Amino acid sequence: IAGSRFGPIAGRFHFVTAVDLESEPDDPEFPLQLGSFSTLDAQSSQWSVPLGDAPFTARCHPASAAGIASGARARIVSRAGTLEVVLQHDPALRRDMLLVPKGGWLQHGRAANALVRARATDLGGGAAYYDEHVRLEPL
């Protein structure tokens, strides 16, 4: 609106000191937090190297692998969908995380978006990409 001022109260910045976040209760059916982060090789669906036909590689701590051997094919299951992957054990990861590459094409079965429900974050109203929980299943 022309002539309107949108500024902090009293002209000063106020830092957020508390946030009331909503979170889903723990669900033993989906024990792993899904992570899919940008890398030097990928930003969204743009990759700097050819992807080929092999499924994505997913990484998790060996104790979180649901008995699936490192290098074996597995299925990631979420409330929204499934994704076939090759599982690699990584003892450096947290035991509650499962990491997959960011980007890839959904039509080729190589996109973590197939696992993420369409919903907004509780703070900021953005896409809740990092609020999805999953489980691993052997193929």
Backbone bond lengths (Angstrom), bond angles and torsions (degrees), N, CA, C in turn:
res aa  C-N    CA-C-N  psi(-1)  N-CA   C-N-CA  omega(-1)  CA-C   N-CA-C  phi
1 I - - - 1.453 - - 1.517 107.40 -
2 A 1.296 117.10 129.36 1.460 121.77 -177.64 1.518 110.99 -58.99
3 G 1.337 116.20 133.79 1.453 122.11 177.09 1.515 114.80 82.22
4 S 1.317 117.88 -4.66 1.467 120.10 -179.90 1.511 110.82 -81.53
5 R 1.316 115.88 148.48 1.469 121.73 174.42 1.520 108.77 -111.73
6 F 1.276 114.61 131.54 1.452 120.17 175.92 1.524 106.88 -119.62
7 G 1.283 117.15 98.18 1.450 120.34 -176.97 1.509 110.80 -142.83
8 P 1.308 115.42 172.83 1.455 119.10 179.51 1.529 111.19 -67.30
9 I 1.301 115.76 157.17 1.460 121.94 177.58 1.527 108.90 -59.02
10 A 1.305 117.52 135.96 1.467 124.28 178.89 1.519 111.75 61.42
11 G 1.340 118.18 17.16 1.455 120.16 176.65 1.516 114.16 72.68
12 R 1.316 118.62 13.82 1.475 121.90 -178.80 1.519 110.06 -119.88
13 F 1.315 113.84 151.24 1.462 119.81 177.28 1.521 109.14 -79.20
14 H 1.326 116.32 138.14 1.459 121.56 177.54 1.521 108.33 -117.49
15 F 1.333 116.69 119.23 1.453 121.50 178.71 1.528 110.05 -73.99
16 V 1.316 116.14 144.05 1.456 121.11 174.74 1.520 107.21 -74.85
17 T 1.300 116.84 124.51 1.464 120.63 -178.58 1.522 112.18 -109.98
18 A 1.319 117.75 -15.78 1.461 121.00 178.50 1.524 108.04 -150.62
19 V 1.319 115.46 141.64 1.460 121.40 179.16 1.518 107.41 -131.31
20 D 1.299 116.24 129.98 1.454 121.72 177.75 1.525 107.96 -90.30
21 L 1.333 116.53 94.03 1.462 121.39 -176.84 1.521 110.66 -92.96
22 E 1.303 115.41 136.83 1.454 120.66 173.22 1.525 107.56 -90.25
23 S 1.307 116.63 137.89 1.456 119.16 176.36 1.520 108.89 -138.60
24 E 1.316 114.13 149.98 1.452 119.29 177.59 1.527 108.49 -77.55
25 P 1.310 116.94 146.33 1.467 118.64 176.32 1.528 110.25 -65.87
26 D 1.319 116.36 153.00 1.466 120.41 176.54 1.518 109.57 -57.33
27 D 1.329 115.43 139.77 1.456 121.57 -179.91 1.519 107.61 -128.34
28 P 1.331 118.33 111.22 1.473 120.16 -178.72 1.528 113.51 -60.52
29 E 1.344 117.11 -17.77 1.465 119.76 177.58 1.527 111.42 -71.53
30 F 1.348 117.46 -25.68 1.459 123.25 179.80 1.531 108.52 -130.45
31 P 1.345 117.79 78.67 1.466 120.85 -170.70 1.527 116.13 -82.92
32 L 1.323 118.40 -11.10 1.467 120.75 -173.70 1.522 112.16 -108.80
33 Q 1.311 115.70 138.28 1.463 122.38 175.60 1.525 108.11 -83.32
34 L 1.324 117.89 125.99 1.463 122.13 -179.95 1.520 109.89 -80.39
35 G 1.315 116.25 133.19 1.459 122.21 174.36 1.512 109.30 -128.12
36 S 1.321 116.86 136.15 1.460 122.66 178.98 1.521 106.79 -146.32
37 F 1.317 116.19 97.05 1.458 121.08 -168.62 1.529 111.53 -113.48
38 S 1.325 116.21 154.07 1.466 121.50 177.31 1.530 109.86 -62.52
39 T 1.324 114.91 146.76 1.468 121.24 177.01 1.527 107.79 -134.06
40 L 1.308 116.54 179.22 1.463 120.39 175.04 1.527 111.49 -66.58
41 D 1.346 116.80 -24.07 1.459 121.00 -178.62 1.523 113.66 -86.86
42 A 1.343 117.54 -22.14 1.460 118.62 -172.12 1.516 112.38 -145.24
43 Q 1.315 113.76 138.74 1.456 121.87 169.92 1.521 105.50 -136.69
44 S 1.316 116.86 110.68 1.462 123.27 -176.31 1.530 109.08 58.10
45 S 1.333 119.32 -127.44 1.462 119.72 -177.91 1.526 112.01 -94.82
46 Q 1.319 117.85 5.74 1.465 121.94 179.81 1.526 109.50 -94.49
47 W 1.312 116.51 115.93 1.463 121.19 -179.19 1.520 109.46 -112.04
48 S 1.338 116.20 145.19 1.456 120.79 178.92 1.518 112.30 -88.86
49 V 1.326 116.99 -8.66 1.460 121.87 178.54 1.528 108.38 -130.68
50 P 1.334 118.52 150.20 1.464 119.61 177.04 1.529 110.89 -63.01
51 L 1.324 116.97 143.24 1.458 121.35 -176.84 1.516 113.23 -86.17
52 G 1.318 118.49 -29.17 1.457 120.40 -177.30 1.516 111.55 73.10
53 D 1.331 116.18 -167.02 1.460 121.29 -176.11 1.520 113.78 -100.79
54 A 1.322 118.32 -11.11 1.463 121.00 -176.85 1.519 110.59 -70.46
55 P 1.331 117.14 150.55 1.467 119.03 177.29 1.526 111.33 -66.94
56 F 1.326 115.56 162.54 1.461 121.69 174.23 1.516 111.12 -54.10
57 T 1.314 115.84 156.41 1.453 120.84 168.55 1.517 107.71 -97.47
58 A 1.315 116.24 127.94 1.460 122.64 174.46 1.516 107.40 -108.24
59 R 1.327 115.92 145.93 1.471 120.24 -179.45 1.518 109.91 -123.80
60 C 1.326 115.10 140.63 1.456 120.60 174.33 1.521 108.82 -152.58
61 H 1.313 116.17 164.99 1.459 121.89 175.51 1.533 108.01 -63.71
62 P 1.336 119.01 142.64 1.473 120.19 -179.31 1.535 113.28 -55.76
63 A 1.322 117.68 -34.08 1.467 120.50 -179.89 1.523 112.56 -70.25
64 S 1.320 117.37 -13.56 1.465 121.80 -178.36 1.518 112.92 -104.82
65 A 1.316 117.26 8.29 1.467 121.94 -170.83 1.523 114.02 -84.04
66 A 1.324 119.09 4.87 1.470 122.63 177.47 1.531 111.76 54.86
67 G 1.338 116.07 33.78 1.456 120.68 178.57 1.522 114.77 77.98
68 I 1.308 118.05 5.61 1.469 122.29 -179.06 1.523 108.53 -86.18
69 A 1.329 117.45 129.80 1.463 122.82 -177.26 1.523 111.08 -69.73
70 S 1.308 115.77 149.22 1.463 120.75 174.32 1.527 108.84 -63.58
71 G 1.305 117.41 131.46 1.461 123.06 -177.79 1.516 114.01 93.97
72 A 1.341 117.20 -8.11 1.466 120.85 -179.91 1.529 110.68 -85.14
73 R 1.323 115.14 156.63 1.464 119.73 174.17 1.528 108.72 -79.08
74 A 1.334 113.64 145.06 1.461 120.05 -178.33 1.521 108.59 -146.71
75 R 1.314 114.78 172.35 1.462 120.88 177.08 1.524 107.38 -121.48
76 I 1.334 115.41 131.22 1.463 120.96 170.62 1.518 106.57 -93.02
77 V 1.330 115.69 131.06 1.462 121.21 -179.14 1.524 108.57 -122.06
78 S 1.341 115.65 132.35 1.457 121.82 173.20 1.522 107.92 -127.91
79 R 1.310 116.49 -178.07 1.464 120.41 176.23 1.533 111.04 -69.04
80 A 1.334 117.68 -17.34 1.464 121.60 -175.80 1.524 113.81 -99.88
81 G 1.332 118.22 -26.74 1.456 118.91 -174.91 1.511 112.62 175.99
82 T 1.336 115.16 -165.78 1.462 121.87 -179.16 1.519 109.74 -134.02
83 L 1.325 114.64 160.23 1.457 121.05 177.99 1.521 108.00 -149.59
84 E 1.338 116.69 126.93 1.457 120.91 177.34 1.525 108.92 -81.38
85 V 1.344 116.17 136.35 1.460 122.00 -176.90 1.519 110.11 -141.37
86 V 1.321 115.73 167.26 1.458 122.58 164.76 1.524 105.14 -101.96
87 L 1.316 117.04 126.15 1.461 121.30 -174.92 1.522 110.87 -91.58
88 Q 1.306 116.74 132.25 1.465 122.75 173.67 1.522 108.45 -120.49
89 H 1.313 116.06 130.41 1.467 120.64 175.34 1.522 109.33 -77.30
90 D 1.314 116.33 138.87 1.456 122.23 178.90 1.525 108.47 -141.08
91 P 1.347 117.38 98.57 1.469 120.15 -176.31 1.528 113.59 -65.85
92 A 1.330 118.62 -10.63 1.459 121.29 178.75 1.538 112.27 -79.77
93 L 1.337 117.58 -14.14 1.463 120.99 -177.78 1.521 111.84 -83.43
94 R 1.332 114.90 156.10 1.455 120.72 172.38 1.518 109.03 -62.83
95 R 1.305 116.80 150.38 1.467 121.24 -177.94 1.519 113.60 -72.99
96 D 1.326 117.73 -12.80 1.467 120.24 -178.65 1.531 112.59 -104.58
97 M 1.347 117.86 12.71 1.470 121.39 -176.28 1.528 111.49 -115.50
98 L 1.326 114.56 148.73 1.457 122.84 169.42 1.525 105.89 -132.11
99 L 1.321 116.74 121.49 1.461 121.31 -176.25 1.519 111.01 -108.53
100 V 1.326 115.83 135.11 1.463 123.30 172.93 1.522 107.65 -129.67
101 P 1.333 118.01 156.82 1.467 119.87 178.33 1.523 111.41 -63.72
102 K 1.310 115.86 151.94 1.456 121.57 175.39 1.518 108.46 -84.89
103 G 1.313 115.41 146.03 1.452 120.03 176.42 1.516 112.33 90.08
104 G 1.295 116.05 -160.17 1.455 121.24 -174.80 1.521 110.18 95.48
105 W 1.295 115.67 168.16 1.453 121.00 -175.82 1.518 110.56 -104.20
106 L 1.312 115.85 126.88 1.450 122.07 179.98 1.529 111.30 -59.25
107 Q 1.339 117.06 -40.60 1.470 120.49 -177.71 1.528 112.65 -64.78
108 H 1.337 118.09 -17.42 1.463 121.66 177.21 1.518 112.00 -103.53
109 G 1.341 117.43 10.74 1.459 120.93 178.53 1.513 112.68 69.55
110 R 1.323 117.44 27.95 1.456 121.18 -175.10 1.524 111.05 -129.74
111 A 1.331 116.98 50.23 1.462 120.15 179.62 1.521 109.31 -145.20
112 A 1.324 115.94 125.89 1.463 121.13 179.13 1.523 111.23 -62.91
113 N 1.333 118.15 -19.33 1.461 120.34 178.67 1.525 112.26 -58.78
114 A 1.333 117.77 -23.43 1.462 121.05 177.45 1.524 111.14 -63.36
115 L 1.327 117.30 -18.36 1.462 122.16 -176.34 1.520 114.01 -100.02
116 V 1.330 116.97 -8.94 1.462 121.02 -169.40 1.532 110.78 -104.72
117 R 1.333 115.39 128.10 1.465 119.84 176.54 1.530 110.28 -71.10
118 A 1.315 116.09 148.80 1.463 121.98 177.90 1.527 108.40 -80.65
119 R 1.327 115.88 97.98 1.459 120.87 178.16 1.511 108.72 -154.53
120 A 1.315 115.61 160.72 1.459 121.54 -176.51 1.525 110.92 -98.30
121 T 1.326 115.56 153.60 1.453 120.18 175.93 1.522 110.02 -70.36
122 D 1.324 115.02 157.19 1.458 119.71 179.38 1.524 111.78 -75.83
123 L 1.308 118.03 -22.59 1.460 121.53 179.75 1.524 108.10 -121.58
124 G 1.293 118.04 109.78 1.460 121.78 177.68 1.508 114.87 104.07
125 G 1.328 117.99 -21.24 1.447 120.70 176.57 1.510 115.44 71.83
126 G 1.343 118.43 18.25 1.460 121.17 177.51 1.518 111.39 -84.64
127 A 1.324 116.32 179.17 1.455 120.84 177.73 1.527 109.62 -67.09
128 A 1.316 116.52 136.65 1.469 122.32 -175.93 1.529 110.77 -88.20
129 Y 1.323 115.87 57.48 1.467 120.27 -176.86 1.524 113.02 -64.23
130 Y 1.315 118.46 -30.60 1.458 120.81 -174.15 1.522 112.54 -104.92
131 D 1.320 116.73 21.25 1.458 121.18 177.88 1.521 112.02 -113.52
132 E 1.317 117.60 18.49 1.465 120.53 -177.63 1.522 110.35 -99.22
133 H 1.325 115.60 135.67 1.465 121.62 175.95 1.531 108.68 -109.03
134 V 1.333 114.92 146.82 1.459 121.00 -173.76 1.534 110.35 -138.81
135 R 1.310 115.14 173.63 1.468 121.60 171.02 1.528 107.73 -136.97
136 L 1.308 116.01 161.85 1.463 122.91 176.08 1.519 109.81 -104.64
137 E 1.321 115.63 141.97 1.470 122.07 174.22 1.519 108.28 -133.73
138 P 1.334 117.70 143.37 1.468 119.13 174.51 1.527 109.77 -71.17
139 L 1.321 115.59 154.00 1.483 119.25 175.44 1.507 109.81 -89.42
